[in-house]
Amino acid sequence: MATVKDVAKELGVSERTVQRWLGTLRQHLNGAIRQEGRRVVLSDDAVALLRQIRQLRDSGMSFSQAVSKVLGIEETGPSLEGHATVENGVTLSRRQSRQCDVVDIVIATSCAVGALSLVAIAVALWLR
């Protein structure tokens, strides 16, 4: 078990870099990251995964290529680089981005139904 600070020191990157990597990998690390009070604790498996990614990055791979290789994901296009970026710099996975799209559609549909209801009420009152 290691903290983000320990891993950052071992890998020679900033704590923020480790946090960003973990944010991207969180869905693949199933329970390998735990919150203990204010500290984030990583399992040995998570640390080993980050070590592999660091080695691949050092060999010239992009972050998304390194993650794809380590996780055994076949890149069919701009994999992790295809994330949607929100104004404050947070990146969303394609899955999260799709979820946002679905929410936007539901909200737009609800607004349209609400507007049509108001029109129907206005017409009914006018014809009265």
Secondary structure as UniProt FT lines:
FT   STRAND          2..3
FT   HELIX           4..11
FT   HELIX           15..25
FT   HELIX           26..28
FT   TURN            30..31
FT   STRAND          33..36
FT   TURN            37..38
FT   STRAND          39..42
FT   HELIX           44..58
FT   TURN            59..60
FT   HELIX           63..71
FT   HELIX           80..82
FT   STRAND          84..85
FT   TURN            87..88
FT   STRAND          91..92
FT   HELIX           94..127
//
